[in-house]
Amino acid sequence: LEIAPHRIDLVLDDKVGMPRGNPMTHLKIAMDKATKYPNLGMSMTVSERSVALFPSLMMETAGRLYGVDLKRYGRFVKSMDEAVAIIQADRAKVQSSD
């Protein structure tokens, strides 16, 4: 991310859920790292498991606490196809506004 001259979008394929420990600490660290790069377009997590409800609630809480736009950083989706479609739509929207 640091040296890439173009937009990079990040999609995480969640197979294991949240790491051990306090999830707020993990989310704060991840958000701080992600939002410091101006070329990071969107980041989201693909999780087909219904367990994604708890992490998504934690992300919503962390986003409010730390002032992070969760439509860009931290969205949960059900499939890789959905993630790609969201990214493509956002890229098209950005290009049309340039």
N, C-alpha and C positions, 0 to 999 in steps of 0.2 A: 504493500500500500504506500509506503513511504516514497518509493522511487517511480511508481507507475504514473505516467503522464496522462492517463485517461481514467474514466469512471470505472470503478470496480463494484460489483454487487456481490453480496455474500449470502449463500444459502447453506444452512447447517442441516444435515440429515440426522435428526435426533433418534437414536436407537436406545439410549440409556437413561434419559431424563436428567434431572438436576443433579449437580455434584453434591457430595456430602457437606454438611456444615450449614451455616447461615446463608440462605439463598440471597438475601439482600446485599450482603457483602460481595458475593460472586457477581450479581447483576450490576452493582455499582462499578466494579472493576472493569467488567466487560463493556459497559456503556462509556466509561471514560476512555477506554482504549479505542473503541469504534468511532466515537464522535470527534476525536482529535484529527482525523484524516479528512481533508476537504474533498478528496476524490472518492470517498466511500459513498456510493449511491444509496443502496438499500441493504438492510440485513434482515433476514427472517429465518425461522426455524420450521422445518417440515417435521410434523409429528402426527402419525396416524392414530396414536394411542389416545384414549379418552383422558389419560392422565395429564394431557397438555392443558387441561383447564386450570389446575393449580399453578403451573409455571406461568401461564398467561396472566393470571390474576396477580402473581408476584411481579411480572413485568409491568403491568398497568400501575401497580402501586409504586414501583421503583421509578417509572417514567414520570409520574406526578411529583414524587419527592425530589427528583434530580433534574426535572425540566427537560426531558428527552422526548422528541417526536416519535411516538411508537408506530406511526404509519410508515416511517422510514427505517427505524431501528428497533427491532424487537417483536415484529409481528409473527404470529403462529399461523401456519397453514396446514392443510391436510395432505397435500401431495406436491411432488416436485413440479408437475405440470402447472398447478395453481401458482406456485412461486414464480416460475418462468413467465407465466401470463401477466402477473402483477408487475414484474420487472420490465417486461416488454412494453406494457401500457405506460408505465412511468417514463421510460426512455423516450417513447413517442411523444408524450406530453411535453417533456423537457425540450426535445428537438423542435417541436412546433412553436414553442414560446421564444426560441432563440432568434 
